[in-house]
Amino acid sequence: MIHNFSAGPAILPAQAIKNSVDAIHNFAGMGMSILEISHRSKQFEAVIDEAVELIKELFNIPDGYSVVFLQGGASLQFDMIPYNMLDEGETAAYLNTGVWATRAVKEAKFFGNVNVVATSEDKNFNYIPKDYTIPADAKYFHCTSNNTIYGTQMHSFPDSPVPLICDMSSDIFSRPIDINKFDMIYAGAQKNMGAAGVTVAIIKNSLLGNVKRKIPTMLTYQVHIDNGSMYNTPSVFAIYVALQTLKWVKEMGGTAAMEGRNTAKAELLYNEIDRNSLFKGTCEVEDRSKMNVCFVMTKPDMDDAFLAAAKEAGISGIKGHRSVGGFRASLYNALPIESVQALVDVMQKFENSNQ
Ligand SMILES: *Cc1c(COP(=O)(O)O)cnc(C)c1O
């Protein structure tokens, strides 16, 4: 058995994979593959409708928000957000907590002014800045809920005087949120809600239509909203995989159940990192992510030996990102606690044989 700790694309529920494979052979009893049918068929329209409803249900999304499926990854959102929401001469506030936030800042500067209200770059992004003020005249405030590469996570969100926009690519549906705090949430699907190729955006309608510039059609949120994510051909199969994943989340008990599972998995691994003399965590304890656990070895030159021992035990995908080094174990929703236990077992065995 392989224990899949990949940071993304990442592990999916077995049931979501099975249902998706079935649909490749015969979708909705049509006798054709989901890869072969029209996105405008009523059977696929039902898939989009169900996925939107499920997202609304899982996050308790009230009226006044739209849910759309887009392409171009979370990275295109770094451009679409300021294109649609920030006029030239206006300022948007950004919190810089890592590589993805840095990229979001870079793109926003193509469209208007950016005020980086705080950054944790001084310590290689190993903490979440807390002492900052969001200017009341900013057009919006942008933050990243979970820093996939550095392994930090926002465990609370500021009371923002301006619309709060959050990149939740690597922890969407991993815990309940208070949707009323957020004006926009977006996520590339391939970390915690499906296969690569689709991005979900949840947008408060009042956020749109407030810039003077002209926006090309495909980059206009309102166009995608008005067309039910079908202005052009959507990522049919990726949306289907996302629906199967979300159905599993619901069956498991929703976001509250996910939070319980994810907390148990993270505690198991962090407790071992803190106990084991050969390992140490790289982030401030209070900001540790429950999704991406980053750690290094306390003795030099043992990385390769540990990776080999882990590989022997079926553990895959724990090599750290090149900008942090060491190891990163991603504990997304679909990863079972048995996989975390397998990793902990290897760490303990490795300590015993390297005293
Ligand atoms: C992976 C990731 C991205 C980039 O996603 P793409 O879909 O590859 O564009 C952006 N933000 C966060 C937090 C991520 O984890």
The ligand as an SDF file (V2000), in Angstrom:
LIG
                    3D

 15 15  0  0  0  0  0  0  0  0999 V2000
   -0.9590   25.4050   -5.4040 C   0  0  0  0  0  0  0  0  0  0  0  0
   -1.3710   26.7620   -4.9430 C   0  0  0  0  0  0  0  0  0  0  0  0
   -1.5800   27.8190   -5.8440 C   0  0  0  0  0  0  0  0  0  0  0  0
   -1.3440   27.6900   -7.3290 C   0  0  0  0  0  0  0  0  0  0  0  0
   -2.3160   26.9130   -7.8860 O   0  0  0  0  0  0  0  0  0  0  0  0
   -2.4010   26.6410   -9.4520 P   0  0  0  0  0  0  0  0  0  0  0  0
   -3.7150   25.9580   -9.5600 O   0  0  0  0  0  0  0  0  0  0  0  0
   -1.2380   25.7860   -9.8160 O   0  0  0  0  0  0  0  0  0  0  0  0
   -2.3690   27.9460  -10.1620 O   0  0  0  0  0  0  0  0  0  0  0  0
   -2.0030   29.0320   -5.3390 C   0  0  0  0  0  0  0  0  0  0  0  0
   -2.2030   29.2100   -4.0230 N   0  0  0  0  0  0  0  0  0  0  0  0
   -1.9930   28.2140   -3.1280 C   0  0  0  0  0  0  0  0  0  0  0  0
   -2.2310   28.4690   -1.6730 C   0  0  0  0  0  0  0  0  0  0  0  0
   -1.5750   26.9640   -3.5620 C   0  0  0  0  0  0  0  0  0  0  0  0
   -1.3740   25.9780   -2.6780 O   0  0  0  0  0  0  0  0  0  0  0  0
  1  2  1  0
  2  3  1  0
  2 14  2  0
  3  4  1  0
  3 10  2  0
  4  5  1  0
  5  6  1  0
  6  7  2  0
  6  8  1  0
  6  9  1  0
 10 11  1  0
 11 12  2  0
 12 13  1  0
 12 14  1  0
 14 15  1  0
M  END
$$$$
